[in-house]
Amino acid sequence: MTSTRKSGTEQAWAALGGDPALLGRVVTDGPEGLLPSRLPVRELARSAVAVCSLAAAELAARRTGRPVPPVRIDESAVATAFVSERHLRIDGRAPSVFAPLSRFWRCADGWVRTHANYPHHRARLLGTLDLAPDTPDERAVEAVAASFAGRRGEEIERTVYAAGGLAVAARTPGRWAAHPQGAAVAGAPLAGRERLDDAPVRRSAALSGDPLLPAAGVRVLDLSRVIAGPVATRTLALLGADVLRIDSPRLPESPDAHADTGFGKRSVELDLADPAGAAAFDRLLAGADVVVSGYRPGALDRFGLDPESLARRRPGLVVARLSAWGPGPWAGRRGFDSLVQVATGIAAVEAGAEGGAEAGAGAKPGVLPAQALDHGTGYLLAAAVLRALTDQHDTGGSRLVTFSLARTAAWLLGELPAPGAPEGAGTGPGYEPERWLTETGGPLGLLRHAVPPVSFEGGPAGWSRPPGPLGADTAGWLTG
């Protein structure tokens, strides 16, 4: 039976407040066998990239005075980009993705998943078992497995989160829908959009040149980490924005993750708790057009970085906020794509998908073929920033856009058109990831990486600069 639901591109473009007449500018095409899943991951991926490309084309049209250029999305490029971290090679070396303690564990009533890629999260998880932070991985795995096997999932979840670690009990979609956090997220829009004030129009200079760079001259402060936020700002950099990523010297970050998402950007370390760091941030904010924050809601408010304060300090700003869980009782919790998949029931739906078996109550939870919540939300976030810049160009006002991985999960689970069979289950010819990979040399070495999937006629085909070391740049805007 053919679904009567609107396509994902239509749904996302409406959520972004886009003119539906522009949807006719978008064409997508690709072979079978992409992002195989029981859920409509392929639909999510192409839709997120399509609306991002269309938002870029729309802003280019505003700045050139010409019609909106056509958008053509190659789904092979999209599928490759959605697993960009797996394709990345640094001088031939494959990056590390998940640490030994980031995995599923059997518990007394099902399964839990932990995330311990960062040393401080690993230490907090081990601390709940009275184990030292330097416990060897092999011994730590044995101890965690033995402890969790006799305990209930939600008890493990509460204990580890109370200690500042990350663990989530696996739930079905029905259990998540009945959970207060699931209900709160279901009531939120896919894309939160708010006008914060009546700041005057701030128009960028007329656009010209080849390629067309709709975000040329736009200055972006990137306070995000891991995948979703950095994917959004990597996309804005592709489109011409001057993106300056800011990290705290107090928090570790994966150099490999940065190598994947750092294209087109510069990177500095600022301690906002230090007067010198706060003053440097104030100077940057005075020239910024966009601030992207990927930290937990409220985590940066003590530094005056809540949306309202930012808008007062820099009228006409676009503020983009990303979180794992969205509004609700879990709003302040840390989270990652892998954990959101488990909590929301995605992992339960995907259980047994690889072998084609139906998921049973005791089946080990499955995973999506990509960290699709991260990547998809990243492209949606970039699209929302571009649309906010267009709206600001037309009618002024400081703008706030908000997204969460959990809300994107709800979109995937219950709102996108459902496939008649597991998506991507075919093995049709035509998809060769190598066609969508390229090599770039730079300060980090020779990088093999995915090409950008965001595309419109006359737009850029690649980034202006490779990633450099974390924190290696100067805290200032580029001239010109």
C-alpha positions as CSV (number, residue, x, y, z in Angstrom):
1,M,0.0,0.0,0.0
2,T,1.4,3.4,-0.9
3,S,1.8,5.8,2.0
4,T,-0.4,8.9,1.9
5,R,1.9,10.9,4.2
6,K,3.8,13.8,2.8
7,S,7.4,13.1,1.9
8,G,10.1,13.8,4.4
9,T,11.3,16.7,2.3
10,E,7.9,18.2,2.4
11,Q,7.5,17.7,6.1
12,A,11.0,19.1,7.0
13,W,10.6,22.1,4.7
14,A,7.2,22.9,6.3
15,A,8.8,22.6,9.7
16,L,11.4,25.1,8.7
17,G,8.8,27.6,7.5
18,G,9.9,27.3,3.8
19,D,7.7,28.4,0.9
20,P,6.2,25.1,-0.5
21,A,6.4,26.5,-4.0
22,L,10.2,26.0,-3.9
23,L,9.9,22.3,-3.4
24,G,9.6,21.9,-7.2
25,R,13.2,23.0,-7.4
26,V,14.4,19.7,-5.7
27,V,15.2,16.5,-7.5
28,T,16.6,13.4,-5.7
29,D,18.0,10.3,-7.3
30,G,19.9,7.2,-6.3
31,P,20.3,3.4,-6.6
32,E,18.8,0.7,-4.4
33,G,20.7,-0.7,-1.4
34,L,21.3,2.6,0.5
35,L,21.3,2.7,4.3
36,P,19.5,-0.6,4.8
37,S,17.1,-0.4,7.8
38,R,13.6,-1.4,9.0
39,L,13.0,2.3,9.5
40,P,12.9,5.0,6.8
41,V,16.5,6.1,7.3
42,R,17.0,6.7,3.6
43,E,14.0,9.0,3.6
44,L,15.3,10.9,6.6
45,A,18.8,11.3,5.1
46,R,17.7,12.5,1.7
47,S,15.1,14.8,3.2
48,A,17.5,16.5,5.6
49,V,20.1,17.1,2.9
50,A,17.5,18.2,0.4
51,V,16.0,20.9,2.7
52,C,19.5,22.0,3.6
53,S,20.4,22.3,0.0
54,L,17.2,24.1,-0.8
55,A,17.7,26.6,2.1
56,A,21.2,27.3,0.7
57,A,19.8,27.9,-2.7
58,E,17.1,30.2,-1.4
59,L,19.6,32.3,0.5
60,A,21.8,32.5,-2.6
61,A,18.8,33.8,-4.6
62,R,18.1,36.5,-2.0
63,R,21.7,37.7,-2.2
64,T,22.0,37.6,-6.0
65,G,18.6,38.8,-6.9
66,R,18.2,35.8,-9.3
67,P,15.7,32.9,-9.2
68,V,16.3,30.0,-6.7
69,P,18.7,27.7,-8.5
70,P,17.7,24.0,-8.9
71,V,18.7,21.5,-6.3
72,R,19.8,17.9,-7.3
73,I,20.5,15.5,-4.5
74,D,22.5,12.3,-5.3
75,E,21.5,9.8,-2.6
76,S,24.8,7.9,-3.0
77,A,26.6,11.0,-1.9
78,V,24.1,11.4,1.0
79,A,24.5,7.7,2.1
80,T,28.3,8.1,2.0
81,A,28.3,11.3,4.0
82,F,26.0,9.8,6.7
83,V,28.7,7.4,7.6
84,S,31.6,9.9,7.0
85,E,33.3,8.9,10.2
86,R,33.6,5.3,9.0
87,H,35.1,6.3,5.7
88,L,37.6,8.7,7.2
89,R,41.3,7.8,6.9
90,I,44.1,9.8,8.4
91,D,47.4,9.0,6.6
92,G,45.8,5.6,5.9
93,R,44.7,5.0,9.5
94,A,41.0,4.3,10.4
95,P,39.8,6.3,13.3
96,S,38.5,4.8,16.6
97,V,34.8,5.1,16.8
98,F,33.5,3.4,20.0
99,A,35.5,2.6,23.1
100,P,35.3,-0.9,24.8
101,L,32.9,0.3,27.4
102,S,30.6,2.0,24.9
103,R,28.3,-1.0,24.1
104,F,25.2,-3.0,24.9
105,W,25.1,-5.0,28.1
106,R,22.6,-7.7,29.2
107,C,20.8,-6.8,32.4
108,A,18.2,-8.6,34.5
109,D,15.2,-7.4,32.5
110,G,16.6,-6.7,29.1
111,W,19.5,-4.5,27.8
112,V,21.3,-1.3,28.6
113,R,23.7,0.7,26.5
114,T,26.5,2.8,27.9
115,H,28.7,5.5,26.3
116,A,32.2,5.9,27.6
117,N,34.3,7.3,24.8
118,Y,35.4,10.3,26.8
119,P,37.7,9.6,29.8
120,H,35.5,11.4,32.3
121,H,32.5,9.4,31.3
122,R,34.4,6.2,31.6
123,A,35.7,7.2,35.0
124,R,32.2,8.0,36.3
125,L,30.8,4.7,34.9
126,L,33.5,2.7,36.7
127,G,33.1,4.8,39.8
128,T,29.6,3.3,40.2
129,L,31.3,-0.1,40.6
130,D,34.0,1.3,42.9
131,L,36.6,0.7,40.2
132,A,39.5,3.1,39.6
133,P,39.6,5.2,36.4
134,D,42.8,3.4,35.3
135,T,41.2,-0.1,35.4
136,P,42.4,-1.9,32.3
137,D,39.7,-2.3,29.6
138,E,39.5,-6.1,29.8
139,R,39.0,-6.2,33.6
140,A,36.5,-3.2,33.4
141,V,34.4,-5.0,30.8
142,E,34.2,-8.2,32.9
143,A,33.3,-6.2,36.0
144,V,30.6,-4.1,34.3
145,A,29.1,-7.2,32.6
146,A,28.9,-9.1,35.9
147,S,27.4,-6.2,37.8
148,F,24.8,-5.3,35.2
149,A,23.7,-8.9,34.6
150,G,21.9,-8.9,38.0
151,R,20.4,-5.5,37.9
152,R,17.4,-4.0,36.2
153,G,17.9,-1.6,33.3
154,E,16.2,1.5,34.7
155,E,18.1,1.1,38.0
156,I,21.4,1.0,36.2
157,E,20.3,4.1,34.2
158,R,19.5,6.1,37.3
159,T,22.6,5.1,39.1
160,V,25.0,5.8,36.3
161,Y,23.4,9.1,35.4
162,A,23.4,10.2,39.1
163,A,27.2,9.7,39.0
164,G,27.5,11.8,35.9
165,G,28.0,8.9,33.5
166,L,25.9,7.7,30.6
167,A,23.7,4.6,30.5
168,V,20.2,4.1,29.0
169,A,17.8,1.2,29.4
170,A,16.5,-0.2,26.1
171,R,12.8,0.5,25.6
172,T,10.3,-0.3,23.0
173,P,8.6,2.6,21.1
174,G,5.5,2.0,23.2
175,R,7.3,2.3,26.5
176,W,9.1,5.4,25.3
177,A,5.8,7.0,24.2
178,A,4.4,6.4,27.7
179,H,7.5,7.8,29.4
180,P,7.3,11.5,30.5
181,Q,10.3,12.4,28.4
182,G,8.9,10.6,25.3
183,A,5.6,12.4,25.7
184,A,7.3,15.8,26.1
185,V,9.4,15.3,22.9
186,A,6.4,14.1,20.9
187,G,4.7,17.4,21.7
188,A,7.6,19.5,20.4
189,P,8.0,20.6,16.8
190,L,10.6,19.0,14.7
191,A,12.2,22.4,14.2
192,G,11.7,24.9,17.0
193,R,11.6,28.4,15.4
194,E,11.2,31.6,17.4
195,R,11.7,35.4,16.8
196,L,13.3,36.8,19.9
197,D,13.0,40.6,19.2
198,D,12.5,43.3,16.6
199,A,16.2,43.8,15.8
200,P,16.6,45.6,12.5
201,V,17.4,43.8,9.2
202,R,21.0,43.0,8.8
203,R,21.6,42.4,5.1
204,S,24.8,40.8,3.8
205,A,26.5,42.2,0.8
206,A,25.3,41.2,-2.7
207,L,26.6,37.8,-3.8
208,S,28.5,37.1,-6.9
209,G,31.3,34.8,-8.0
210,D,31.8,31.2,-8.8
211,P,31.0,29.1,-6.9
212,L,28.0,30.7,-5.3
213,L,28.6,30.8,-1.5
214,P,25.3,31.9,0.1
215,A,26.8,32.1,3.6
216,A,29.9,34.2,2.4
217,G,30.6,36.9,5.0
218,V,28.5,35.2,7.7
219,R,30.4,34.7,10.9
220,V,29.6,31.6,13.0
221,L,30.6,30.8,16.6
222,D,30.6,27.0,16.9
223,L,30.1,25.8,20.4
224,S,29.4,22.2,19.6
225,R,31.0,18.8,19.8
226,V,30.9,15.2,18.5
227,I,28.8,14.9,15.3
228,A,25.4,16.7,15.0
229,G,26.5,20.3,15.7
230,P,29.8,20.0,13.9
231,V,28.1,18.6,10.9
232,A,25.9,21.6,10.8
233,T,28.8,24.1,11.1
234,R,30.9,22.1,8.6
235,T,28.0,22.6,6.2
236,L,27.8,26.3,6.9
237,A,31.6,26.5,6.3
238,L,31.1,24.7,3.0
239,L,28.7,27.4,2.0
240,G,31.1,30.2,2.7
241,A,30.7,31.1,6.4
242,D,33.7,32.0,8.6
243,V,33.2,29.3,11.2
244,L,35.2,29.5,14.4
245,R,34.9,26.5,16.7
246,I,35.4,27.2,20.4
247,D,36.3,24.4,22.8
248,S,37.0,24.5,26.5
249,P,40.6,23.5,27.6
250,R,38.8,21.7,30.4
251,L,37.1,19.1,28.2
252,P,38.7,16.5,26.0
253,E,37.7,16.1,22.4
254,S,38.4,13.3,19.9
255,P,41.0,14.5,17.4
256,D,39.6,11.9,14.9
257,A,36.0,13.3,15.3
258,H,37.4,16.8,14.7
259,A,39.3,15.6,11.6
260,D,36.0,14.4,10.1
261,T,33.9,17.4,10.9
262,G,36.5,20.2,11.0
263,F,36.6,20.9,7.3
264,G,36.3,24.6,6.4
265,K,36.6,25.8,10.0
266,R,39.1,27.3,12.4
267,S,39.5,26.2,16.0
268,V,40.4,27.9,19.2
269,E,40.3,27.1,22.9
270,L,38.7,29.5,25.3
271,D,38.0,29.1,29.0
272,L,34.8,31.0,29.5
273,A,35.2,30.8,33.3
274,D,38.4,32.8,33.0
275,P,38.1,36.6,32.6
276,A,40.5,36.6,29.6
277,G,38.6,33.9,27.9
278,A,35.3,35.6,28.6
279,A,36.6,38.9,27.2
280,A,37.9,37.1,24.0
281,F,34.5,35.6,23.5
282,D,32.8,39.0,24.0
283,R,35.0,40.4,21.2
284,L,34.1,37.6,18.9
285,L,30.4,37.8,19.7
286,A,30.4,41.5,18.8
287,G,31.1,40.5,15.2
288,A,29.1,37.3,15.0
289,D,26.0,36.6,13.0
290,V,25.3,33.0,14.2
291,V,26.0,31.1,17.5
292,V,25.5,27.3,17.4
293,S,25.4,25.6,20.7
294,G,25.5,21.8,21.1
295,Y,25.8,21.6,24.9
296,R,23.0,20.5,27.3
297,P,20.3,23.2,27.8
298,G,21.4,25.5,30.6
299,A,25.0,24.3,30.6
300,L,26.3,27.6,29.3
301,D,23.7,29.9,30.8
302,R,26.1,30.9,33.6
303,F,28.3,32.5,31.0
304,G,25.4,34.6,29.6
305,L,25.0,32.3,26.6
306,D,21.3,31.7,26.9
307,P,19.4,32.8,23.7
308,E,17.8,35.9,25.2
309,S,21.1,37.2,26.7
310,L,22.9,36.5,23.4
311,A,20.3,38.5,21.5
312,R,20.5,41.4,23.9
313,R,24.3,41.4,23.5
314,R,24.2,41.1,19.8
315,P,20.8,42.1,18.3
316,G,20.0,40.4,15.0
317,L,21.9,37.2,16.0
318,V,20.7,33.8,14.9
319,V,21.0,31.4,17.8
320,A,20.9,27.6,17.0
321,R,20.6,25.2,19.9
322,L,20.9,21.4,19.8
323,S,20.4,18.9,22.6
324,A,20.1,15.1,22.9
325,W,16.8,14.8,24.6
326,G,14.8,18.1,23.9
327,P,12.3,19.5,26.4
328,G,11.1,17.5,29.4
329,P,12.4,15.9,32.5
330,W,15.5,14.6,30.7
331,A,16.3,18.0,29.2
332,G,19.5,18.5,31.2
333,R,20.8,15.0,30.7
334,R,23.9,14.2,28.6
335,G,23.2,12.1,25.6
336,F,24.5,10.7,22.3
337,D,23.0,9.3,19.1
338,S,23.6,5.7,20.2
339,L,21.8,6.3,23.5
340,V,18.8,8.1,22.0
341,Q,18.4,5.1,19.6
342,V,18.1,2.8,22.6
343,A,15.8,4.9,24.8
344,T,13.3,5.8,22.0
345,G,12.8,2.2,20.8
346,I,14.7,2.5,17.6
347,A,17.1,-0.2,18.7
348,A,14.2,-2.4,19.6
349,V,12.7,-2.0,16.1
350,E,16.1,-2.7,14.5
351,A,16.8,-5.8,16.6
352,G,17.5,-8.8,14.4
353,A,17.3,-6.7,11.2
354,E,20.7,-7.9,9.9
355,G,19.6,-11.5,9.7
356,G,16.0,-10.7,8.7
357,A,14.5,-12.2,11.8
358,E,11.7,-10.6,13.7
359,A,12.8,-9.0,16.9
360,G,12.0,-11.0,20.0
361,A,11.6,-9.8,23.6
362,G,15.1,-11.0,24.4
363,A,16.8,-10.1,21.1
364,K,19.9,-8.0,21.4
365,P,19.0,-4.4,20.3
366,G,19.9,-3.4,16.8
367,V,21.4,-0.2,15.4
368,L,20.7,2.1,12.5
369,P,23.0,1.8,9.5
370,A,24.4,5.2,10.4
371,Q,24.4,7.6,13.3
372,A,21.5,9.0,11.4
373,L,20.0,11.1,14.3
374,D,23.3,13.0,14.5
375,H,23.9,13.5,10.8
376,G,20.2,14.1,10.0
377,T,19.8,16.7,12.8
378,G,23.0,18.3,11.8
379,Y,21.8,19.0,8.2
380,L,18.4,20.1,9.6
381,L,20.1,22.5,11.9
382,A,22.2,24.0,9.1
383,A,19.0,24.3,7.1
384,A,17.3,26.2,9.9
385,V,20.2,28.6,10.3
386,L,20.1,29.3,6.5
387,R,16.4,29.9,6.6
388,A,16.7,32.1,9.6
389,L,19.3,34.2,7.8
390,T,16.9,34.5,4.9
391,D,14.1,35.6,7.2
392,Q,16.4,38.0,9.0
393,H,17.4,39.4,5.6
394,D,13.8,40.0,4.8
395,T,12.2,41.2,8.1
396,G,14.9,41.5,10.8
397,G,14.7,40.2,14.3
398,S,17.0,38.0,16.3
399,R,16.2,34.3,15.7
400,L,16.2,31.1,17.7
401,V,16.1,27.6,16.2
402,T,16.1,24.5,18.3
403,F,16.5,20.8,17.6
404,S,17.0,17.6,19.5
405,L,18.1,14.1,18.6
406,A,15.1,12.6,20.4
407,R,12.7,14.7,18.3
408,T,14.5,13.6,15.1
409,A,14.0,10.0,16.4
410,A,10.3,10.6,16.8
411,W,10.2,11.9,13.2
412,L,12.0,8.7,12.1
413,L,9.8,6.3,14.2
414,G,6.3,7.7,13.5
415,E,6.1,10.5,11.0
416,L,8.1,9.8,7.9
417,P,6.5,7.6,5.2
418,A,7.0,4.0,6.2
419,P,8.8,1.8,3.6
420,G,6.8,-1.2,2.3
421,A,9.9,-3.4,3.0
422,P,13.0,-2.8,4.9
423,E,14.6,0.3,3.3
424,G,17.6,-0.3,1.2
425,A,17.0,-4.1,1.3
426,G,17.7,-4.4,-2.4
427,T,21.2,-4.9,-3.7
428,G,20.8,-3.0,-6.9
429,P,23.9,-1.9,-8.8
430,G,25.2,1.7,-8.9
431,Y,26.3,2.5,-5.3
432,E,30.1,2.7,-5.0
433,P,31.1,4.7,-2.0
434,E,34.6,5.3,-3.5
435,R,33.0,7.6,-6.0
436,W,32.0,9.9,-3.2
437,L,35.3,9.9,-1.4
438,T,38.3,12.2,-2.0
439,E,41.6,13.0,-0.5
440,T,42.8,16.3,1.0
441,G,46.2,17.1,2.4
442,G,46.6,19.4,5.3
443,P,48.1,20.0,8.8
444,L,46.6,16.7,10.1
445,G,48.1,14.6,7.2
446,L,46.5,13.1,4.1
447,L,42.8,12.7,4.8
448,R,40.5,10.4,2.8
449,H,37.0,11.7,3.4
450,A,33.4,12.0,2.1
451,V,32.5,14.8,-0.3
452,P,29.7,17.1,0.8
453,P,26.2,15.9,-0.1
454,V,24.7,19.4,0.0
455,S,24.4,20.6,-3.6
456,F,22.6,23.2,-5.8
457,E,23.4,24.5,-9.2
458,G,26.4,26.8,-9.1
459,G,27.2,25.9,-5.5
460,P,30.5,24.7,-4.0
461,A,31.7,21.2,-4.5
462,G,34.2,21.2,-1.6
463,W,35.6,23.1,1.4
464,S,38.0,26.0,1.2
465,R,40.3,24.6,3.8
466,P,41.2,21.3,5.5
467,P,40.8,20.8,9.2
468,G,43.7,21.8,11.5
469,P,44.6,20.8,15.0
470,L,42.1,21.6,17.7
471,G,42.7,24.9,19.3
472,A,45.5,25.9,16.9
473,D,44.0,29.2,15.5
474,T,43.7,32.7,16.7
475,A,40.5,34.0,18.4
476,G,39.5,36.5,15.7
477,W,37.5,36.8,12.6
478,L,39.0,36.6,9.1
479,T,39.4,39.9,7.4
480,G,37.6,40.9,4.2
